[in-house]
Amino acid sequence: MRQGLEIDLIRKAKEGDTVAFTAVIRRYQNLVYATAFQILKDAALAEDVAQEAFVAAFRSLPDLRSESSFPPWLRKITRNLALAARKEQRRFGALEEAGTLLSPPADAGSEAERERREADAFGEEVRRIVSQLSDTLRFPVLLCHIDDLSTRDAARFLGITEGALRKRLHDGKKKLQERIVRMAEKSFQVYRLPPDFARRCICGCRRARTAKNRTDERR
């Protein structure tokens, strides 16, 4: 999507055009989800935060001064929501990993179940290896290997040049080694967003707009 077209869509969305904002959501949904997942390390929670981020962005669009600054603005919203969700998660003592290790698998003797457990364990190991990269290297790897995002879009989202993004991606791949990178790419496909994600976000945006209109009418 050309930047000029994106700016036009954001301007229309500022006026309450949910059709235009749907196109914006589809452009950035994987980037937003990747941002949330990097912080939360939980697929379901990251999806919830991603949806919440788009609703919050739609509600706050009138406060956005420059349409061209939408990508880093959206990323900031997502990071703040994800960090708040992680804080809440820790407050209630969430121990998903420990629970997974201690819970006996159903039908432990089943070959299919054993294969599933092995695949889950391998995927977790790959994510652990990737998580050991520095933030500077890890995030480009995550962005560019979820739904094959372009380096141009990832660089713009991160607020760096495409050349800098490519250098970080190269360094990250080199550290991971080619075999681990291929396995990590396959593992990350599990965390693709559902096909109706944009529609669900727009439903939330419309509810937020209706609630705002009702509040304005009471004033």
PyMOL commands that place a pseudoatom at each C-alpha (Angstrom):
pseudoatom trace, name=CA, resn=MET, resi=1, chain=A, elem=C, hetatm=0, pos=[0.000, 0.000, 0.000]
pseudoatom trace, name=CA, resn=ARG, resi=2, chain=A, elem=C, hetatm=0, pos=[1.363, 3.403, -1.001]
pseudoatom trace, name=CA, resn=GLN, resi=3, chain=A, elem=C, hetatm=0, pos=[1.914, 5.873, 1.814]
pseudoatom trace, name=CA, resn=GLY, resi=4, chain=A, elem=C, hetatm=0, pos=[-0.373, 8.411, 0.117]
pseudoatom trace, name=CA, resn=LEU, resi=5, chain=A, elem=C, hetatm=0, pos=[-3.214, 5.899, 0.018]
pseudoatom trace, name=CA, resn=GLU, resi=6, chain=A, elem=C, hetatm=0, pos=[-2.607, 4.998, 3.651]
pseudoatom trace, name=CA, resn=ILE, resi=7, chain=A, elem=C, hetatm=0, pos=[-2.761, 8.660, 4.689]
pseudoatom trace, name=CA, resn=ASP, resi=8, chain=A, elem=C, hetatm=0, pos=[-6.032, 9.049, 2.802]
pseudoatom trace, name=CA, resn=LEU, resi=9, chain=A, elem=C, hetatm=0, pos=[-7.496, 6.011, 4.573]
pseudoatom trace, name=CA, resn=ILE, resi=10, chain=A, elem=C, hetatm=0, pos=[-6.436, 7.338, 7.970]
pseudoatom trace, name=CA, resn=ARG, resi=11, chain=A, elem=C, hetatm=0, pos=[-8.025, 10.711, 7.226]
pseudoatom trace, name=CA, resn=LYS, resi=12, chain=A, elem=C, hetatm=0, pos=[-11.284, 8.982, 6.345]
pseudoatom trace, name=CA, resn=ALA, resi=13, chain=A, elem=C, hetatm=0, pos=[-11.037, 6.839, 9.481]
pseudoatom trace, name=CA, resn=LYS, resi=14, chain=A, elem=C, hetatm=0, pos=[-10.638, 10.031, 11.528]
pseudoatom trace, name=CA, resn=GLU, resi=15, chain=A, elem=C, hetatm=0, pos=[-14.064, 11.010, 10.255]
pseudoatom trace, name=CA, resn=GLY, resi=16, chain=A, elem=C, hetatm=0, pos=[-15.507, 7.709, 11.469]
pseudoatom trace, name=CA, resn=ASP, resi=17, chain=A, elem=C, hetatm=0, pos=[-15.194, 5.676, 8.261]
pseudoatom trace, name=CA, resn=THR, resi=18, chain=A, elem=C, hetatm=0, pos=[-14.906, 2.083, 9.537]
pseudoatom trace, name=CA, resn=VAL, resi=19, chain=A, elem=C, hetatm=0, pos=[-14.487, 0.679, 6.014]
pseudoatom trace, name=CA, resn=ALA, resi=20, chain=A, elem=C, hetatm=0, pos=[-11.314, 2.739, 5.603]
pseudoatom trace, name=CA, resn=PHE, resi=21, chain=A, elem=C, hetatm=0, pos=[-10.085, 1.688, 9.025]
pseudoatom trace, name=CA, resn=THR, resi=22, chain=A, elem=C, hetatm=0, pos=[-10.673, -1.972, 8.140]
pseudoatom trace, name=CA, resn=ALA, resi=23, chain=A, elem=C, hetatm=0, pos=[-8.062, -1.598, 5.393]
pseudoatom trace, name=CA, resn=VAL, resi=24, chain=A, elem=C, hetatm=0, pos=[-5.682, -0.011, 7.906]
pseudoatom trace, name=CA, resn=ILE, resi=25, chain=A, elem=C, hetatm=0, pos=[-6.235, -2.891, 10.333]
pseudoatom trace, name=CA, resn=ARG, resi=26, chain=A, elem=C, hetatm=0, pos=[-5.473, -5.483, 7.668]
pseudoatom trace, name=CA, resn=ARG, resi=27, chain=A, elem=C, hetatm=0, pos=[-2.258, -3.670, 6.792]
pseudoatom trace, name=CA, resn=TYR, resi=28, chain=A, elem=C, hetatm=0, pos=[-0.968, -3.520, 10.357]
pseudoatom trace, name=CA, resn=GLN, resi=29, chain=A, elem=C, hetatm=0, pos=[-2.635, -6.402, 12.194]
pseudoatom trace, name=CA, resn=ASN, resi=30, chain=A, elem=C, hetatm=0, pos=[0.368, -8.733, 12.017]
pseudoatom trace, name=CA, resn=LEU, resi=31, chain=A, elem=C, hetatm=0, pos=[2.764, -5.983, 13.062]
pseudoatom trace, name=CA, resn=VAL, resi=32, chain=A, elem=C, hetatm=0, pos=[0.567, -5.081, 16.030]
pseudoatom trace, name=CA, resn=TYR, resi=33, chain=A, elem=C, hetatm=0, pos=[0.134, -8.720, 16.984]
pseudoatom trace, name=CA, resn=ALA, resi=34, chain=A, elem=C, hetatm=0, pos=[3.889, -9.315, 16.769]
pseudoatom trace, name=CA, resn=THR, resi=35, chain=A, elem=C, hetatm=0, pos=[4.508, -6.333, 19.048]
pseudoatom trace, name=CA, resn=ALA, resi=36, chain=A, elem=C, hetatm=0, pos=[2.097, -7.672, 21.654]
pseudoatom trace, name=CA, resn=PHE, resi=37, chain=A, elem=C, hetatm=0, pos=[3.361, -11.243, 21.370]
pseudoatom trace, name=CA, resn=GLN, resi=38, chain=A, elem=C, hetatm=0, pos=[6.982, -10.181, 21.837]
pseudoatom trace, name=CA, resn=ILE, resi=39, chain=A, elem=C, hetatm=0, pos=[6.063, -8.719, 25.215]
pseudoatom trace, name=CA, resn=LEU, resi=40, chain=A, elem=C, hetatm=0, pos=[3.451, -11.226, 26.402]
pseudoatom trace, name=CA, resn=LYS, resi=41, chain=A, elem=C, hetatm=0, pos=[4.745, -14.532, 24.949]
pseudoatom trace, name=CA, resn=ASP, resi=42, chain=A, elem=C, hetatm=0, pos=[1.111, -15.720, 24.918]
pseudoatom trace, name=CA, resn=ALA, resi=43, chain=A, elem=C, hetatm=0, pos=[-0.755, -16.100, 21.617]
pseudoatom trace, name=CA, resn=ALA, resi=44, chain=A, elem=C, hetatm=0, pos=[-4.311, -15.674, 22.918]
pseudoatom trace, name=CA, resn=LEU, resi=45, chain=A, elem=C, hetatm=0, pos=[-3.464, -12.731, 25.158]
pseudoatom trace, name=CA, resn=ALA, resi=46, chain=A, elem=C, hetatm=0, pos=[-1.482, -11.050, 22.373]
pseudoatom trace, name=CA, resn=GLU, resi=47, chain=A, elem=C, hetatm=0, pos=[-4.479, -11.367, 20.049]
pseudoatom trace, name=CA, resn=ASP, resi=48, chain=A, elem=C, hetatm=0, pos=[-6.738, -9.732, 22.667]
pseudoatom trace, name=CA, resn=VAL, resi=49, chain=A, elem=C, hetatm=0, pos=[-4.273, -6.893, 23.142]
pseudoatom trace, name=CA, resn=ALA, resi=50, chain=A, elem=C, hetatm=0, pos=[-3.940, -6.415, 19.374]
pseudoatom trace, name=CA, resn=GLN, resi=51, chain=A, elem=C, hetatm=0, pos=[-7.696, -6.055, 19.043]
pseudoatom trace, name=CA, resn=GLU, resi=52, chain=A, elem=C, hetatm=0, pos=[-7.801, -3.661, 21.985]
pseudoatom trace, name=CA, resn=ALA, resi=53, chain=A, elem=C, hetatm=0, pos=[-4.999, -1.610, 20.411]
pseudoatom trace, name=CA, resn=PHE, resi=54, chain=A, elem=C, hetatm=0, pos=[-6.943, -1.064, 17.186]
pseudoatom trace, name=CA, resn=VAL, resi=55, chain=A, elem=C, hetatm=0, pos=[-10.086, -0.077, 19.081]
pseudoatom trace, name=CA, resn=ALA, resi=56, chain=A, elem=C, hetatm=0, pos=[-8.059, 2.350, 21.202]
pseudoatom trace, name=CA, resn=ALA, resi=57, chain=A, elem=C, hetatm=0, pos=[-6.378, 3.752, 18.087]
pseudoatom trace, name=CA, resn=PHE, resi=58, chain=A, elem=C, hetatm=0, pos=[-9.711, 4.271, 16.326]
pseudoatom trace, name=CA, resn=ARG, resi=59, chain=A, elem=C, hetatm=0, pos=[-11.090, 6.051, 19.385]
pseudoatom trace, name=CA, resn=SER, resi=60, chain=A, elem=C, hetatm=0, pos=[-8.005, 8.298, 19.612]
pseudoatom trace, name=CA, resn=LEU, resi=61, chain=A, elem=C, hetatm=0, pos=[-7.537, 9.021, 15.900]
pseudoatom trace, name=CA, resn=PRO, resi=62, chain=A, elem=C, hetatm=0, pos=[-8.822, 12.610, 16.241]
pseudoatom trace, name=CA, resn=ASP, resi=63, chain=A, elem=C, hetatm=0, pos=[-5.836, 13.278, 18.542]
pseudoatom trace, name=CA, resn=LEU, resi=64, chain=A, elem=C, hetatm=0, pos=[-3.320, 12.089, 15.907]
pseudoatom trace, name=CA, resn=ARG, resi=65, chain=A, elem=C, hetatm=0, pos=[-1.657, 15.255, 14.591]
pseudoatom trace, name=CA, resn=SER, resi=66, chain=A, elem=C, hetatm=0, pos=[0.042, 13.794, 11.530]
pseudoatom trace, name=CA, resn=GLU, resi=67, chain=A, elem=C, hetatm=0, pos=[-1.317, 10.860, 9.525]
pseudoatom trace, name=CA, resn=SER, resi=68, chain=A, elem=C, hetatm=0, pos=[2.238, 9.983, 8.449]
pseudoatom trace, name=CA, resn=SER, resi=69, chain=A, elem=C, hetatm=0, pos=[3.166, 9.265, 12.084]
pseudoatom trace, name=CA, resn=PHE, resi=70, chain=A, elem=C, hetatm=0, pos=[0.429, 6.631, 12.407]
pseudoatom trace, name=CA, resn=PRO, resi=71, chain=A, elem=C, hetatm=0, pos=[2.735, 3.522, 12.399]
pseudoatom trace, name=CA, resn=PRO, resi=72, chain=A, elem=C, hetatm=0, pos=[4.962, 4.485, 15.391]
pseudoatom trace, name=CA, resn=TRP, resi=73, chain=A, elem=C, hetatm=0, pos=[1.899, 5.949, 17.167]
pseudoatom trace, name=CA, resn=LEU, resi=74, chain=A, elem=C, hetatm=0, pos=[0.061, 2.644, 16.781]
pseudoatom trace, name=CA, resn=ARG, resi=75, chain=A, elem=C, hetatm=0, pos=[3.123, 0.726, 17.960]
pseudoatom trace, name=CA, resn=LYS, resi=76, chain=A, elem=C, hetatm=0, pos=[3.312, 2.891, 21.096]
pseudoatom trace, name=CA, resn=ILE, resi=77, chain=A, elem=C, hetatm=0, pos=[-0.353, 2.226, 21.874]
pseudoatom trace, name=CA, resn=THR, resi=78, chain=A, elem=C, hetatm=0, pos=[0.211, -1.509, 21.428]
pseudoatom trace, name=CA, resn=ARG, resi=79, chain=A, elem=C, hetatm=0, pos=[3.320, -1.600, 23.610]
pseudoatom trace, name=CA, resn=ASN, resi=80, chain=A, elem=C, hetatm=0, pos=[1.609, 0.309, 26.413]
pseudoatom trace, name=CA, resn=LEU, resi=81, chain=A, elem=C, hetatm=0, pos=[-1.390, -2.026, 26.374]
pseudoatom trace, name=CA, resn=ALA, resi=82, chain=A, elem=C, hetatm=0, pos=[0.820, -5.126, 26.214]
pseudoatom trace, name=CA, resn=LEU, resi=83, chain=A, elem=C, hetatm=0, pos=[3.000, -3.927, 29.101]
pseudoatom trace, name=CA, resn=ALA, resi=84, chain=A, elem=C, hetatm=0, pos=[-0.119, -3.215, 31.159]
pseudoatom trace, name=CA, resn=ALA, resi=85, chain=A, elem=C, hetatm=0, pos=[-1.468, -6.686, 30.343]
pseudoatom trace, name=CA, resn=ARG, resi=86, chain=A, elem=C, hetatm=0, pos=[1.831, -8.292, 31.345]
pseudoatom trace, name=CA, resn=LYS, resi=87, chain=A, elem=C, hetatm=0, pos=[1.808, -6.399, 34.632]
pseudoatom trace, name=CA, resn=GLU, resi=88, chain=A, elem=C, hetatm=0, pos=[-1.732, -7.601, 35.308]
pseudoatom trace, name=CA, resn=GLN, resi=89, chain=A, elem=C, hetatm=0, pos=[-0.744, -11.131, 34.332]
pseudoatom trace, name=CA, resn=ARG, resi=90, chain=A, elem=C, hetatm=0, pos=[2.113, -11.137, 36.814]
pseudoatom trace, name=CA, resn=ARG, resi=91, chain=A, elem=C, hetatm=0, pos=[-0.039, -9.613, 39.527]
pseudoatom trace, name=CA, resn=PHE, resi=92, chain=A, elem=C, hetatm=0, pos=[-2.302, -12.634, 39.493]
pseudoatom trace, name=CA, resn=GLY, resi=93, chain=A, elem=C, hetatm=0, pos=[0.660, -15.022, 39.468]
pseudoatom trace, name=CA, resn=ALA, resi=94, chain=A, elem=C, hetatm=0, pos=[0.119, -16.476, 36.014]
pseudoatom trace, name=CA, resn=LEU, resi=95, chain=A, elem=C, hetatm=0, pos=[2.229, -19.660, 35.715]
pseudoatom trace, name=CA, resn=GLU, resi=96, chain=A, elem=C, hetatm=0, pos=[1.298, -21.008, 32.294]
pseudoatom trace, name=CA, resn=GLU, resi=97, chain=A, elem=C, hetatm=0, pos=[4.659, -22.643, 31.648]
pseudoatom trace, name=CA, resn=ALA, resi=98, chain=A, elem=C, hetatm=0, pos=[4.748, -24.421, 35.023]
pseudoatom trace, name=CA, resn=GLY, resi=99, chain=A, elem=C, hetatm=0, pos=[1.165, -25.537, 34.551]
pseudoatom trace, name=CA, resn=THR, resi=100, chain=A, elem=C, hetatm=0, pos=[1.958, -26.999, 31.172]
pseudoatom trace, name=CA, resn=LEU, resi=101, chain=A, elem=C, hetatm=0, pos=[4.881, -28.972, 32.573]
pseudoatom trace, name=CA, resn=LEU, resi=102, chain=A, elem=C, hetatm=0, pos=[2.940, -30.304, 35.563]
pseudoatom trace, name=CA, resn=SER, resi=103, chain=A, elem=C, hetatm=0, pos=[-0.316, -31.192, 33.820]
pseudoatom trace, name=CA, resn=PRO, resi=104, chain=A, elem=C, hetatm=0, pos=[-0.438, -34.814, 32.597]
pseudoatom trace, name=CA, resn=PRO, resi=105, chain=A, elem=C, hetatm=0, pos=[-1.349, -34.997, 28.891]
pseudoatom trace, name=CA, resn=ALA, resi=106, chain=A, elem=C, hetatm=0, pos=[-4.616, -36.621, 27.895]
pseudoatom trace, name=CA, resn=ASP, resi=107, chain=A, elem=C, hetatm=0, pos=[-4.281, -40.033, 26.208]
pseudoatom trace, name=CA, resn=ALA, resi=108, chain=A, elem=C, hetatm=0, pos=[-0.552, -40.094, 26.908]
pseudoatom trace, name=CA, resn=GLY, resi=109, chain=A, elem=C, hetatm=0, pos=[-0.154, -43.367, 25.037]
pseudoatom trace, name=CA, resn=SER, resi=110, chain=A, elem=C, hetatm=0, pos=[-1.491, -42.014, 21.756]
pseudoatom trace, name=CA, resn=GLU, resi=111, chain=A, elem=C, hetatm=0, pos=[1.122, -41.615, 19.023]
pseudoatom trace, name=CA, resn=ALA, resi=112, chain=A, elem=C, hetatm=0, pos=[-0.618, -38.489, 17.730]
pseudoatom trace, name=CA, resn=GLU, resi=113, chain=A, elem=C, hetatm=0, pos=[-0.608, -37.023, 21.226]
pseudoatom trace, name=CA, resn=ARG, resi=114, chain=A, elem=C, hetatm=0, pos=[3.087, -37.763, 21.652]
pseudoatom trace, name=CA, resn=GLU, resi=115, chain=A, elem=C, hetatm=0, pos=[3.853, -36.095, 18.340]
pseudoatom trace, name=CA, resn=ARG, resi=116, chain=A, elem=C, hetatm=0, pos=[1.830, -33.071, 19.373]
pseudoatom trace, name=CA, resn=ARG, resi=117, chain=A, elem=C, hetatm=0, pos=[3.690, -32.798, 22.684]
pseudoatom trace, name=CA, resn=GLU, resi=118, chain=A, elem=C, hetatm=0, pos=[7.028, -33.113, 20.915]
pseudoatom trace, name=CA, resn=ALA, resi=119, chain=A, elem=C, hetatm=0, pos=[6.050, -30.420, 18.413]
pseudoatom trace, name=CA, resn=ASP, resi=120, chain=A, elem=C, hetatm=0, pos=[4.917, -28.128, 21.235]
pseudoatom trace, name=CA, resn=ALA, resi=121, chain=A, elem=C, hetatm=0, pos=[8.134, -28.697, 23.153]
pseudoatom trace, name=CA, resn=PHE, resi=122, chain=A, elem=C, hetatm=0, pos=[10.235, -28.068, 20.067]
pseudoatom trace, name=CA, resn=GLY, resi=123, chain=A, elem=C, hetatm=0, pos=[8.337, -24.886, 19.271]
pseudoatom trace, name=CA, resn=GLU, resi=124, chain=A, elem=C, hetatm=0, pos=[8.879, -23.674, 22.812]
pseudoatom trace, name=CA, resn=GLU, resi=125, chain=A, elem=C, hetatm=0, pos=[12.594, -24.375, 22.530]
pseudoatom trace, name=CA, resn=VAL, resi=126, chain=A, elem=C, hetatm=0, pos=[12.827, -22.424, 19.285]
pseudoatom trace, name=CA, resn=ARG, resi=127, chain=A, elem=C, hetatm=0, pos=[11.041, -19.469, 20.872]
pseudoatom trace, name=CA, resn=ARG, resi=128, chain=A, elem=C, hetatm=0, pos=[13.421, -19.674, 23.818]
pseudoatom trace, name=CA, resn=ILE, resi=129, chain=A, elem=C, hetatm=0, pos=[16.431, -19.505, 21.487]
pseudoatom trace, name=CA, resn=VAL, resi=130, chain=A, elem=C, hetatm=0, pos=[14.927, -16.555, 19.602]
pseudoatom trace, name=CA, resn=SER, resi=131, chain=A, elem=C, hetatm=0, pos=[14.120, -14.789, 22.883]
pseudoatom trace, name=CA, resn=GLN, resi=132, chain=A, elem=C, hetatm=0, pos=[17.819, -14.856, 23.775]
pseudoatom trace, name=CA, resn=LEU, resi=133, chain=A, elem=C, hetatm=0, pos=[18.582, -12.424, 20.966]
pseudoatom trace, name=CA, resn=SER, resi=134, chain=A, elem=C, hetatm=0, pos=[18.891, -8.777, 21.908]
pseudoatom trace, name=CA, resn=ASP, resi=135, chain=A, elem=C, hetatm=0, pos=[15.759, -6.660, 21.392]
pseudoatom trace, name=CA, resn=THR, resi=136, chain=A, elem=C, hetatm=0, pos=[17.484, -4.903, 18.494]
pseudoatom trace, name=CA, resn=LEU, resi=137, chain=A, elem=C, hetatm=0, pos=[17.912, -8.171, 16.588]
pseudoatom trace, name=CA, resn=ARG, resi=138, chain=A, elem=C, hetatm=0, pos=[14.952, -10.183, 17.832]
pseudoatom trace, name=CA, resn=PHE, resi=139, chain=A, elem=C, hetatm=0, pos=[12.159, -7.840, 16.822]
pseudoatom trace, name=CA, resn=PRO, resi=140, chain=A, elem=C, hetatm=0, pos=[13.107, -7.602, 13.101]
pseudoatom trace, name=CA, resn=VAL, resi=141, chain=A, elem=C, hetatm=0, pos=[13.294, -11.412, 12.964]
pseudoatom trace, name=CA, resn=LEU, resi=142, chain=A, elem=C, hetatm=0, pos=[9.831, -11.716, 14.509]
pseudoatom trace, name=CA, resn=LEU, resi=143, chain=A, elem=C, hetatm=0, pos=[8.300, -9.061, 12.270]
pseudoatom trace, name=CA, resn=CYS, resi=144, chain=A, elem=C, hetatm=0, pos=[9.738, -10.348, 9.016]
pseudoatom trace, name=CA, resn=HIS, resi=145, chain=A, elem=C, hetatm=0, pos=[8.912, -14.001, 9.647]
pseudoatom trace, name=CA, resn=ILE, resi=146, chain=A, elem=C, hetatm=0, pos=[5.254, -13.581, 10.585]
pseudoatom trace, name=CA, resn=ASP, resi=147, chain=A, elem=C, hetatm=0, pos=[3.181, -13.698, 7.421]
pseudoatom trace, name=CA, resn=ASP, resi=148, chain=A, elem=C, hetatm=0, pos=[6.266, -12.765, 5.345]
pseudoatom trace, name=CA, resn=LEU, resi=149, chain=A, elem=C, hetatm=0, pos=[6.136, -9.037, 6.108]
pseudoatom trace, name=CA, resn=SER, resi=150, chain=A, elem=C, hetatm=0, pos=[8.305, -6.866, 3.875]
pseudoatom trace, name=CA, resn=THR, resi=151, chain=A, elem=C, hetatm=0, pos=[11.428, -5.201, 5.229]
pseudoatom trace, name=CA, resn=ARG, resi=152, chain=A, elem=C, hetatm=0, pos=[10.049, -1.869, 4.007]
pseudoatom trace, name=CA, resn=ASP, resi=153, chain=A, elem=C, hetatm=0, pos=[6.909, -2.120, 6.140]
pseudoatom trace, name=CA, resn=ALA, resi=154, chain=A, elem=C, hetatm=0, pos=[8.799, -3.468, 9.152]
pseudoatom trace, name=CA, resn=ALA, resi=155, chain=A, elem=C, hetatm=0, pos=[11.402, -0.692, 8.928]
pseudoatom trace, name=CA, resn=ARG, resi=156, chain=A, elem=C, hetatm=0, pos=[8.746, 2.013, 8.712]
pseudoatom trace, name=CA, resn=PHE, resi=157, chain=A, elem=C, hetatm=0, pos=[6.907, 0.515, 11.675]
pseudoatom trace, name=CA, resn=LEU, resi=158, chain=A, elem=C, hetatm=0, pos=[10.088, 0.499, 13.765]
pseudoatom trace, name=CA, resn=GLY, resi=159, chain=A, elem=C, hetatm=0, pos=[11.041, 4.005, 12.687]
pseudoatom trace, name=CA, resn=ILE, resi=160, chain=A, elem=C, hetatm=0, pos=[14.380, 2.999, 11.125]
pseudoatom trace, name=CA, resn=THR, resi=161, chain=A, elem=C, hetatm=0, pos=[15.722, 2.849, 7.577]
pseudoatom trace, name=CA, resn=GLU, resi=162, chain=A, elem=C, hetatm=0, pos=[15.196, -0.262, 5.493]
pseudoatom trace, name=CA, resn=GLY, resi=163, chain=A, elem=C, hetatm=0, pos=[18.979, -0.638, 5.279]
pseudoatom trace, name=CA, resn=ALA, resi=164, chain=A, elem=C, hetatm=0, pos=[19.254, -0.692, 9.068]
pseudoatom trace, name=CA, resn=LEU, resi=165, chain=A, elem=C, hetatm=0, pos=[16.412, -3.203, 9.250]
pseudoatom trace, name=CA, resn=ARG, resi=166, chain=A, elem=C, hetatm=0, pos=[18.121, -5.504, 6.737]
pseudoatom trace, name=CA, resn=LYS, resi=167, chain=A, elem=C, hetatm=0, pos=[21.391, -5.310, 8.680]
pseudoatom trace, name=CA, resn=ARG, resi=168, chain=A, elem=C, hetatm=0, pos=[19.663, -6.253, 11.935]
pseudoatom trace, name=CA, resn=LEU, resi=169, chain=A, elem=C, hetatm=0, pos=[17.796, -9.062, 10.216]
pseudoatom trace, name=CA, resn=HIS, resi=170, chain=A, elem=C, hetatm=0, pos=[21.032, -10.394, 8.739]
pseudoatom trace, name=CA, resn=ASP, resi=171, chain=A, elem=C, hetatm=0, pos=[22.801, -10.287, 12.094]
pseudoatom trace, name=CA, resn=GLY, resi=172, chain=A, elem=C, hetatm=0, pos=[19.869, -11.958, 13.817]
pseudoatom trace, name=CA, resn=LYS, resi=173, chain=A, elem=C, hetatm=0, pos=[19.764, -14.774, 11.296]
pseudoatom trace, name=CA, resn=LYS, resi=174, chain=A, elem=C, hetatm=0, pos=[23.500, -15.283, 11.563]
pseudoatom trace, name=CA, resn=LYS, resi=175, chain=A, elem=C, hetatm=0, pos=[23.280, -15.689, 15.334]
pseudoatom trace, name=CA, resn=LEU, resi=176, chain=A, elem=C, hetatm=0, pos=[20.387, -18.121, 15.143]
pseudoatom trace, name=CA, resn=GLN, resi=177, chain=A, elem=C, hetatm=0, pos=[21.992, -20.231, 12.422]
pseudoatom trace, name=CA, resn=GLU, resi=178, chain=A, elem=C, hetatm=0, pos=[20.122, -21.239, 9.302]
pseudoatom trace, name=CA, resn=ARG, resi=179, chain=A, elem=C, hetatm=0, pos=[18.623, -24.472, 10.635]
pseudoatom trace, name=CA, resn=ILE, resi=180, chain=A, elem=C, hetatm=0, pos=[17.113, -22.829, 13.705]
pseudoatom trace, name=CA, resn=VAL, resi=181, chain=A, elem=C, hetatm=0, pos=[15.785, -19.913, 11.650]
pseudoatom trace, name=CA, resn=ARG, resi=182, chain=A, elem=C, hetatm=0, pos=[13.913, -22.264, 9.288]
pseudoatom trace, name=CA, resn=MET, resi=183, chain=A, elem=C, hetatm=0, pos=[12.373, -24.110, 12.235]
pseudoatom trace, name=CA, resn=ALA, resi=184, chain=A, elem=C, hetatm=0, pos=[11.484, -20.834, 13.947]
pseudoatom trace, name=CA, resn=GLU, resi=185, chain=A, elem=C, hetatm=0, pos=[9.728, -19.578, 10.811]
pseudoatom trace, name=CA, resn=LYS, resi=186, chain=A, elem=C, hetatm=0, pos=[7.623, -22.726, 10.697]
pseudoatom trace, name=CA, resn=SER, resi=187, chain=A, elem=C, hetatm=0, pos=[6.843, -22.482, 14.405]
pseudoatom trace, name=CA, resn=PHE, resi=188, chain=A, elem=C, hetatm=0, pos=[5.660, -18.871, 14.170]
pseudoatom trace, name=CA, resn=GLN, resi=189, chain=A, elem=C, hetatm=0, pos=[3.030, -19.806, 11.573]
pseudoatom trace, name=CA, resn=VAL, resi=190, chain=A, elem=C, hetatm=0, pos=[0.997, -21.290, 14.441]
pseudoatom trace, name=CA, resn=TYR, resi=191, chain=A, elem=C, hetatm=0, pos=[0.397, -17.772, 15.698]
pseudoatom trace, name=CA, resn=ARG, resi=192, chain=A, elem=C, hetatm=0, pos=[-1.279, -16.307, 12.637]
pseudoatom trace, name=CA, resn=LEU, resi=193, chain=A, elem=C, hetatm=0, pos=[-4.318, -14.221, 13.387]
pseudoatom trace, name=CA, resn=PRO, resi=194, chain=A, elem=C, hetatm=0, pos=[-7.760, -15.630, 12.508]
pseudoatom trace, name=CA, resn=PRO, resi=195, chain=A, elem=C, hetatm=0, pos=[-9.318, -14.521, 9.196]
pseudoatom trace, name=CA, resn=ASP, resi=196, chain=A, elem=C, hetatm=0, pos=[-12.071, -12.537, 10.945]
pseudoatom trace, name=CA, resn=PHE, resi=197, chain=A, elem=C, hetatm=0, pos=[-9.678, -10.522, 13.144]
pseudoatom trace, name=CA, resn=ALA, resi=198, chain=A, elem=C, hetatm=0, pos=[-10.232, -7.231, 11.282]
pseudoatom trace, name=CA, resn=ARG, resi=199, chain=A, elem=C, hetatm=0, pos=[-14.010, -7.676, 11.402]
pseudoatom trace, name=CA, resn=ARG, resi=200, chain=A, elem=C, hetatm=0, pos=[-13.935, -8.228, 15.162]
pseudoatom trace, name=CA, resn=CYS, resi=201, chain=A, elem=C, hetatm=0, pos=[-11.787, -5.132, 15.612]
pseudoatom trace, name=CA, resn=ILE, resi=202, chain=A, elem=C, hetatm=0, pos=[-14.231, -3.054, 13.584]
pseudoatom trace, name=CA, resn=CYS, resi=203, chain=A, elem=C, hetatm=0, pos=[-17.136, -4.306, 15.695]
pseudoatom trace, name=CA, resn=GLY, resi=204, chain=A, elem=C, hetatm=0, pos=[-15.278, -3.013, 18.738]
pseudoatom trace, name=CA, resn=CYS, resi=205, chain=A, elem=C, hetatm=0, pos=[-14.571, 0.294, 16.988]
pseudoatom trace, name=CA, resn=ARG, resi=206, chain=A, elem=C, hetatm=0, pos=[-18.241, 0.756, 16.132]
pseudoatom trace, name=CA, resn=ARG, resi=207, chain=A, elem=C, hetatm=0, pos=[-19.275, 0.034, 19.712]
pseudoatom trace, name=CA, resn=ALA, resi=208, chain=A, elem=C, hetatm=0, pos=[-16.738, 2.581, 20.929]
pseudoatom trace, name=CA, resn=ARG, resi=209, chain=A, elem=C, hetatm=0, pos=[-18.045, 5.176, 18.461]
pseudoatom trace, name=CA, resn=THR, resi=210, chain=A, elem=C, hetatm=0, pos=[-21.670, 4.535, 19.531]
pseudoatom trace, name=CA, resn=ALA, resi=211, chain=A, elem=C, hetatm=0, pos=[-20.750, 4.880, 23.189]
pseudoatom trace, name=CA, resn=LYS, resi=212, chain=A, elem=C, hetatm=0, pos=[-18.946, 8.159, 22.471]
pseudoatom trace, name=CA, resn=ASN, resi=213, chain=A, elem=C, hetatm=0, pos=[-21.905, 9.529, 20.535]
pseudoatom trace, name=CA, resn=ARG, resi=214, chain=A, elem=C, hetatm=0, pos=[-24.254, 8.708, 23.381]
pseudoatom trace, name=CA, resn=THR, resi=215, chain=A, elem=C, hetatm=0, pos=[-21.939, 10.417, 25.856]
pseudoatom trace, name=CA, resn=ASP, resi=216, chain=A, elem=C, hetatm=0, pos=[-21.759, 13.503, 23.641]
pseudoatom trace, name=CA, resn=GLU, resi=217, chain=A, elem=C, hetatm=0, pos=[-25.552, 13.628, 23.384]
pseudoatom trace, name=CA, resn=ARG, resi=218, chain=A, elem=C, hetatm=0, pos=[-25.928, 13.644, 27.165]
pseudoatom trace, name=CA, resn=ARG, resi=219, chain=A, elem=C, hetatm=0, pos=[-23.658, 16.658, 27.500]
for i in range(1, 219): cmd.bond("trace and resi %d" % i, "trace and resi %d" % (i + 1))
show_as sticks, trace
zoom trace
